[in-house]
Amino acid sequence: MPLTHDSITAAFAPLSTENHMAFFATSVSPEVVWQYGAPRATHPLAGRYEGMPAFVAGTFAKLGGCFAAPLKMTLTSVLVDSSKNTAVVELRTVGTAKSGASIDTTAVWIVKANEQDVFTEITSYVDSAFLVERAAGE
């Protein structure tokens, strides 16, 4: 089924709640290919991750314990190309680091889905240096 604005909005809704992991469990393929940051990015979280375990190890595990609570991501814009089953989304991320530093940043993700509207490819353009800096309390 082609992606729609409504299906993208529903898929991303858990990211703005305490149940944010539901997004990964229901909307992201375990075999996802996830490009985090530009291909030539050199920040500590950047890379091409093949599969959710690799993505978790390369991102969540590195930041684990840095935040007072899970970061909340709110969908602010959605563009859908249903002919390619692809969407571009803008997300606002807010939260607090354990150091007390405030986090408020914006990211853009490009998501491609299979016929079941499960994301198989994701490219995230995130201000990861900002997140790492804030998590460290700088």
C-alpha positions, 0 to 999 in steps of 0.5 A, a space after each residue: 500500500 502506498 505511503 500517505 500523509 496519514 500513514 506517516 503521521 500515524 507511524 511517527 506518533 509514538 516518537 512523541 510519547 513515552 512509548 517511543 520504542 513502538 515506532 521501531 517495533 512496528 514501523 521499522 524493519 529489523 533489516 533496515 538500512 539506516 544512513 545516520 548523517 551524511 555519508 562523509 560525516 565524521 561525528 561519533 554517531 555517523 554511519 551506515 547501519 545495516 539492521 536495527 541491532 547495528 543501528 542501536 549499537 551505533 547510536 542509542 548505545 553510545 548515547 545511553 544514559 545521557 538523557 534524563 528521559 527519552 527524547 521526544 520527537 514531534 513530526 512537524 512536516 511531511 512530504 510523500 511521494 507515494 509512487 516511490 513509497 518514500 516520505 521526507 519528514 521533519 522532526 523536532 527533538 526536545 528533551 533534557 540531558 542528565 547534565 541538565 542541558 536543554 535539547 531542542 533541535 530539528 532533523 530531517 529523515 527520508 524514509 522508504 517503505 515496503 508494500 506493508 508500509 514498514 520502513 526498509 531504508 532511512 536516511 537521517 540528517 540530524 545535528 548529532 554533534 549538538 546532541 553529543 555536545 548536549 549529552 556531555 553537558 557542554 
